[in-house]
């Protein structure tokens, strides 16, 4: 799967490199038949024949041979091929036509290859209500056609732009790489490179063709996190009556050194586990994270919350040519046996005119503008507590 146009070779002695051939028509019975079509071959005429004879291969499907002496055309019992053609290889091979006075050469060969990719997978164990443990693997899949023995491995994270005829070779393949200075820590170390991140694996591994290899990536403990229920409600300036409000379960933590992390996290799947009352780890949800730089928030949305339910009802509505008014009442219930943090994001109507927003958010309710187009309300509800949030929007139409 090599991209032959990307080959860069450095020789240890003076060399004139005239041409380069990549032979991928590997030897098989069918390829040998195709090559010898119209050429001399050896054959055994019948199952009881003892001596092989000479003939010309005329066709391959079905196999037809023309006998050398009498010109008879028939299907033989068995064929023999005189030799391996020079144009064919036992396995896909790179051939050079060179001129050199050296009797022995060391070659440093760099190239890009298709058929090789990597991904990261994460697992989170929620140790308790405040701390979690993060573990991850790098999974390398090699379908390139080559085996890399005792290799130094580095993987690249980021959106790399390539020509359309190439898959993204996120794993950089080199036959011989200078040993880089790496940390002695077990965790893989990252290095910034031109807006990307390279992760150096601090030990050598062999990657066989047609193999998936998993390498331990990150092991971090005691990471502080916040867990809450979240609902993002779109704004509808219409008298829709009443509707149900559904809440997602979310965990969030900062990817910082102060929080026992601070590593650029490549995109990947993340699975979350938590121990039940009997001490058994239970799978509680999964999602995908994008590339997350250090010191940024990691937000993972899991499944729907079973015990946090709500409904939204329009209690007042008015619309004329000069003004619009709508009032919602949101009833939110915590049916669980534990205190729950709840975040409700309401979109702000835009391009409507002069807008005035009023609400009854107080006591265990707080609010902030999460961005220019949304307000986020945060509630802390006790077990079996109900909260009614009322929001009014008044618009003067220009």
C-alpha positions as CSV (number, residue, x, y, z in Angstrom):
1,X,0.0,0.0,0.0
2,X,3.0,2.3,-0.3
3,X,2.6,5.7,-2.0
4,X,5.6,5.4,-4.3
5,X,5.6,9.1,-5.1
6,X,6.3,9.9,-1.4
7,X,9.5,7.7,-1.2
8,X,12.6,9.5,0.1
9,X,15.8,7.5,0.3
10,X,19.1,8.4,1.8
11,X,22.1,6.1,1.1
12,X,25.2,5.7,3.3
13,X,27.5,5.6,0.3
14,X,27.5,7.6,-3.0
15,X,24.8,6.2,-5.3
16,X,23.2,7.1,-8.6
17,X,19.6,6.2,-8.5
18,X,18.3,5.8,-12.1
19,X,14.8,4.4,-11.6
20,X,12.4,2.9,-9.1
21,X,9.8,0.2,-9.8
22,X,7.2,-1.0,-7.4
23,X,6.0,-4.6,-8.2
24,X,2.7,-5.5,-6.6
25,X,1.7,-8.2,-9.1
26,X,2.7,-10.9,-6.7
27,X,3.2,-14.6,-7.7
28,X,0.0,-16.7,-7.7
29,X,-1.2,-19.5,-9.9
30,X,-3.5,-17.1,-11.8
31,X,-0.8,-14.5,-12.2
32,X,1.7,-17.1,-13.6
33,X,-0.9,-18.3,-16.0
34,X,-1.6,-14.8,-17.2
35,X,2.2,-14.1,-17.6
36,X,2.9,-17.3,-19.6
37,X,-0.1,-16.9,-22.0
38,X,1.4,-17.5,-25.5
39,X,4.7,-18.7,-24.0
40,X,6.4,-22.1,-23.5
41,X,5.4,-24.1,-20.5
42,X,5.8,-27.7,-19.3
43,X,2.8,-30.0,-18.8
44,X,1.7,-33.6,-17.9
45,X,-0.8,-34.8,-20.5
46,X,-2.9,-37.2,-18.4
47,X,-3.0,-38.4,-14.8
48,X,-1.1,-41.6,-15.8
49,X,1.6,-39.7,-17.8
50,X,5.1,-39.8,-16.3
51,X,7.3,-37.5,-18.5
52,X,6.5,-33.8,-18.8
53,X,6.2,-32.4,-22.3
54,X,6.7,-28.9,-23.8
55,X,3.9,-26.8,-25.2
56,X,2.5,-23.3,-25.7
57,X,-0.1,-21.9,-23.3
58,X,-3.0,-20.7,-25.5
59,X,-5.8,-19.9,-23.0
60,X,-6.4,-19.8,-19.3
61,X,-10.2,-20.3,-18.9
62,X,-10.3,-23.1,-19.6
63,X,-6.6,-24.0,-19.8
64,X,-5.6,-24.9,-23.3
65,X,-2.1,-26.1,-24.4
66,X,-0.8,-26.6,-27.9
67,X,1.6,-29.6,-28.0
68,X,5.1,-28.7,-29.4
69,X,5.5,-31.6,-31.9
70,X,2.1,-32.3,-33.4
71,X,0.2,-29.1,-32.7
72,X,-2.6,-30.8,-30.8
73,X,-4.7,-28.5,-28.6
74,X,-6.1,-29.9,-25.4
75,X,-6.5,-29.4,-21.6
76,X,-3.5,-31.0,-19.8
77,X,-3.7,-32.7,-16.4
78,X,-1.0,-30.5,-14.8
79,X,1.1,-27.4,-15.7
80,X,4.7,-26.5,-14.8
81,X,6.3,-23.1,-15.1
82,X,9.9,-22.9,-16.0
83,X,10.9,-20.0,-13.7
84,X,9.8,-17.0,-11.7
85,X,9.4,-14.0,-14.1
86,X,11.7,-11.2,-13.2
87,X,8.8,-8.7,-13.5
88,X,7.0,-10.5,-10.7
89,X,7.8,-10.6,-6.9
90,X,7.1,-13.1,-4.2
91,X,5.6,-10.2,-2.2
92,X,5.0,-6.5,-3.1
93,X,8.6,-5.1,-3.5
94,X,10.4,-1.9,-4.3
95,X,13.2,-2.3,-6.9
96,X,15.9,0.3,-7.7
97,X,18.2,0.5,-10.6
98,X,21.3,2.1,-9.2
99,X,25.0,2.6,-9.8
100,X,27.5,2.5,-7.0
101,X,31.0,1.4,-6.1
102,X,30.0,0.3,-2.6
103,X,29.6,-3.4,-1.8
104,X,27.2,-2.7,1.0
105,X,24.7,0.1,1.7
106,X,22.7,1.3,4.6
107,X,19.4,2.9,3.5
108,X,17.3,5.4,5.4
109,X,13.9,5.0,3.8
110,X,10.9,7.4,4.4
111,X,7.5,7.0,2.8
112,X,3.8,7.4,3.2
113,X,1.5,4.4,3.1
114,X,-2.2,3.7,2.8
115,X,-3.9,1.1,4.9
116,X,-2.5,2.2,8.3
117,X,-4.6,4.2,10.8
118,X,-4.9,4.7,14.5
119,X,-7.5,5.8,17.0
120,X,-7.8,6.5,20.7
121,X,-10.3,4.9,23.1
122,X,-11.0,6.2,26.6
123,X,-12.6,4.7,29.7
124,X,-13.7,6.7,32.7
125,X,-14.4,5.2,36.1
126,X,-16.4,7.5,38.3
127,X,-14.6,6.8,41.7
128,X,-17.1,8.9,43.7
129,X,-19.3,12.0,43.4
130,X,-16.3,14.3,42.9
131,X,-13.4,12.3,41.4
132,X,-12.9,10.1,38.3
133,X,-10.1,7.9,36.8
134,X,-9.2,8.2,33.1
135,X,-7.6,5.4,31.1
136,X,-7.0,5.1,27.4
137,X,-5.6,3.0,24.6
138,X,-4.1,3.8,21.2
139,X,-5.3,1.2,18.7
140,X,-3.2,0.9,15.5
141,X,-4.6,-1.0,12.6
142,X,-2.1,-2.1,10.0
143,X,-3.4,-3.2,6.6
144,X,-0.5,-1.6,4.7
145,X,1.0,-4.9,3.4
146,X,4.2,-4.5,5.4
147,X,5.3,-5.6,8.9
148,X,7.3,-3.2,11.1
149,X,9.6,-5.1,13.4
150,X,10.8,-3.5,16.7
151,X,9.6,0.0,15.5
152,X,9.7,3.4,17.1
153,X,6.1,4.6,16.8
154,X,4.7,8.1,16.8
155,X,1.1,9.0,16.0
156,X,-0.2,12.4,14.8
157,X,-3.4,14.0,15.9
158,X,-5.1,16.7,13.9
159,X,-6.9,17.3,10.6
160,X,-4.1,16.7,8.1
161,X,-4.7,17.9,4.5
162,X,-3.7,15.5,1.8
163,X,-4.3,14.9,-1.9
164,X,-7.6,13.2,-2.6
165,X,-6.0,9.9,-3.7
166,X,-4.6,9.2,-0.2
167,X,-6.1,8.1,3.0
168,X,-4.9,10.1,5.9
169,X,-1.7,8.3,7.1
170,X,-2.1,9.4,10.7
171,X,0.7,7.0,11.7
172,X,4.0,8.0,10.1
173,X,5.7,5.0,8.7
174,X,9.5,4.9,8.6
175,X,11.8,1.9,8.2
176,X,14.5,3.4,10.5
177,X,14.0,6.3,12.8
178,X,16.5,8.1,15.0
179,X,15.7,7.5,18.6
180,X,14.2,10.6,20.2
181,X,14.6,11.8,23.8
182,X,11.5,10.6,25.6
183,X,10.3,10.8,29.2
184,X,10.7,7.7,31.3
185,X,7.1,8.0,32.4
186,X,4.7,5.2,31.3
187,X,2.3,7.8,29.9
188,X,2.9,8.6,26.2
189,X,4.3,12.1,25.8
190,X,3.0,14.7,23.3
191,X,4.9,17.2,21.2
192,X,3.4,20.2,19.3
193,X,4.2,20.3,15.6
194,X,2.9,22.9,13.2
195,X,-0.5,23.1,14.8
196,X,-0.8,19.3,15.3
197,X,0.3,17.0,18.1
198,X,2.6,14.1,17.9
199,X,2.5,11.4,20.5
200,X,5.7,9.4,21.0
201,X,5.3,5.9,22.4
202,X,8.2,5.5,24.8
203,X,9.0,1.9,23.9
204,X,9.4,-0.2,20.8
205,X,6.7,-2.4,19.4
206,X,6.3,-4.7,16.3
207,X,3.3,-4.1,14.2
208,X,2.4,-7.1,11.9
209,X,0.5,-6.7,8.7
210,X,-3.2,-7.5,9.2
211,X,-2.9,-6.8,12.9
212,X,-4.6,-4.5,15.4
213,X,-2.3,-3.4,18.2
214,X,-3.4,-1.7,21.4
215,X,-1.0,0.4,23.4
216,X,-1.6,1.9,26.8
217,X,-1.9,5.6,26.4
218,X,-3.0,7.6,29.5
219,X,-3.5,6.5,33.1
220,X,-4.6,9.4,35.3
221,X,-6.3,9.3,38.7
222,X,-8.3,11.6,41.0
223,X,-9.5,14.0,38.3
224,X,-12.2,16.4,39.7
225,X,-15.4,16.5,37.7
226,X,-18.9,17.9,37.8
227,X,-22.0,15.9,37.0
228,X,-25.3,17.5,36.1
229,X,-28.5,17.1,34.2
230,X,-28.8,19.4,31.1
231,X,-31.6,20.4,28.7
232,X,-31.1,22.7,25.7
233,X,-34.4,24.2,24.7
234,X,-34.9,26.0,21.4
235,X,-37.0,29.1,21.4
236,X,-40.5,28.9,19.9
237,X,-42.4,32.2,19.7
238,X,-45.7,30.4,19.3
239,X,-48.6,29.4,21.5
240,X,-47.8,25.7,21.5
241,X,-49.5,24.9,24.8
242,X,-47.5,22.3,26.8
243,X,-44.6,20.0,26.0
244,X,-42.2,17.7,27.8
245,X,-38.7,18.7,28.7
246,X,-36.0,15.9,28.6
247,X,-32.7,16.1,30.4
248,X,-29.3,14.6,29.4
249,X,-26.8,13.3,31.9
250,X,-23.5,15.2,31.5
251,X,-20.1,14.9,33.2
252,X,-17.6,17.7,32.8
253,X,-14.0,18.3,33.8
254,X,-11.1,20.5,33.0
255,X,-8.1,19.1,31.1
256,X,-5.5,20.9,33.2
257,X,-2.4,20.0,35.1
258,X,-3.9,21.3,38.3
259,X,-6.6,18.7,37.8
260,X,-4.1,15.8,37.4
261,X,-4.4,15.8,33.6
262,X,-3.2,18.6,31.2
263,X,-2.6,16.5,28.1
264,X,-3.8,17.3,24.6
265,X,-6.5,14.6,24.1
266,X,-6.9,13.3,20.6
267,X,-10.5,12.6,19.4
268,X,-11.9,9.2,20.1
269,X,-14.7,7.2,21.8
270,X,-15.1,7.5,25.5
271,X,-17.0,5.0,27.7
272,X,-18.1,5.7,31.3
273,X,-18.4,3.3,34.2
274,X,-19.6,3.7,37.7
275,X,-19.8,1.2,40.6
276,X,-23.3,0.3,41.9
277,X,-24.2,-0.2,45.6
278,X,-22.7,-3.7,45.4
279,X,-19.4,-2.5,44.2
280,X,-19.7,-3.7,40.6
281,X,-18.7,-1.5,37.8
282,X,-21.6,-0.7,35.5
283,X,-21.5,0.8,32.0
284,X,-23.5,4.1,32.2
285,X,-22.9,5.7,28.7
286,X,-20.6,6.6,25.9
287,X,-19.9,9.3,23.5
288,X,-17.2,10.7,21.2
289,X,-14.9,13.6,22.0
290,X,-13.1,15.8,19.5
291,X,-9.5,17.0,19.8
292,X,-9.3,18.8,23.1
293,X,-6.2,20.9,23.9
294,X,-4.9,21.2,27.5
295,X,-6.6,23.6,29.8
296,X,-10.0,23.2,28.0
297,X,-13.2,21.7,29.3
298,X,-14.1,18.1,28.5
299,X,-17.8,17.7,28.3
300,X,-19.3,14.2,27.8
301,X,-23.1,13.8,27.2
302,X,-24.4,10.4,28.3
303,X,-27.9,9.0,28.2
304,X,-31.2,10.5,29.2
305,X,-31.8,11.2,32.9
306,X,-34.4,8.8,34.3
307,X,-35.4,10.8,37.4
308,X,-35.2,14.4,36.2
309,X,-38.3,15.3,34.3
310,X,-39.9,18.5,33.3
311,X,-42.7,20.2,31.3
312,X,-42.9,23.6,29.7
313,X,-46.3,25.4,29.4
314,X,-47.2,28.6,27.7
315,X,-49.3,30.6,30.3
316,X,-49.5,33.9,28.4
317,X,-49.3,34.8,24.8
318,X,-49.9,38.0,22.8
319,X,-48.8,39.0,19.3
320,X,-49.7,42.2,17.4
321,X,-48.0,44.2,14.6
322,X,-46.1,46.2,17.2
323,X,-45.4,43.8,20.0
324,X,-44.9,40.2,21.0
325,X,-45.3,38.7,24.5
326,X,-44.9,35.1,25.7
327,X,-44.6,33.6,29.2
328,X,-43.4,30.1,29.9
329,X,-43.7,28.1,33.2
330,X,-41.3,25.3,33.5
331,X,-41.9,22.7,36.1
332,X,-38.8,20.6,36.9
333,X,-39.0,17.5,39.2
334,X,-36.2,15.6,40.9
335,X,-37.6,12.2,41.6
336,X,-34.3,10.7,42.7
337,X,-33.0,10.1,46.2
338,X,-30.0,12.4,45.7
339,X,-29.4,16.1,45.3
340,X,-29.2,17.0,41.7
341,X,-27.5,19.8,39.8
342,X,-29.6,20.9,36.8
343,X,-28.7,23.2,33.9
344,X,-31.3,24.5,31.6
345,X,-30.2,26.5,28.5
346,X,-32.9,28.7,26.8
347,X,-32.2,30.2,23.4
348,X,-32.7,34.0,23.1
349,X,-34.9,35.2,20.2
350,X,-32.9,37.2,17.8
351,X,-33.8,39.7,15.0
352,X,-37.2,40.2,16.6
353,X,-36.8,43.8,17.8
354,X,-36.1,45.3,21.3
355,X,-36.2,42.3,23.7
356,X,-36.9,42.4,27.5
357,X,-36.5,39.1,29.5
358,X,-37.9,38.7,33.0
359,X,-37.9,35.6,35.2
360,X,-38.3,34.4,38.8
361,X,-34.9,32.8,39.1
362,X,-33.7,33.2,42.7
363,X,-32.6,31.2,45.8
364,X,-31.4,27.9,44.5
365,X,-31.6,29.2,40.9
366,X,-28.9,31.2,39.2
367,X,-28.4,32.4,35.6
368,X,-25.8,33.6,33.2
369,X,-25.5,34.2,29.4
370,X,-23.7,31.2,28.1
371,X,-23.2,32.9,24.8
372,X,-24.8,35.8,22.8
373,X,-27.8,33.7,21.9
374,X,-28.6,31.7,25.1
375,X,-29.2,32.1,28.8
376,X,-28.3,29.2,31.1
377,X,-30.3,28.6,34.3
378,X,-28.7,26.5,37.0
379,X,-30.8,24.8,39.7
380,X,-29.8,22.7,42.7
381,X,-32.8,20.4,43.6
382,X,-33.0,18.3,46.7
383,X,-34.5,14.8,46.6
384,X,-38.1,14.7,45.5
385,X,-38.1,18.5,45.1
386,X,-40.1,20.4,42.5
387,X,-39.2,23.8,41.1
388,X,-41.2,26.2,38.9
389,X,-39.3,28.6,36.7
390,X,-41.2,31.3,34.9
391,X,-39.7,33.2,32.0
392,X,-41.3,36.1,30.0
393,X,-40.1,37.5,26.7
394,X,-41.4,41.0,25.6
395,X,-40.5,42.2,22.2
396,X,-41.2,45.6,20.6
397,X,-41.3,45.1,16.9
398,X,-39.6,47.7,14.7
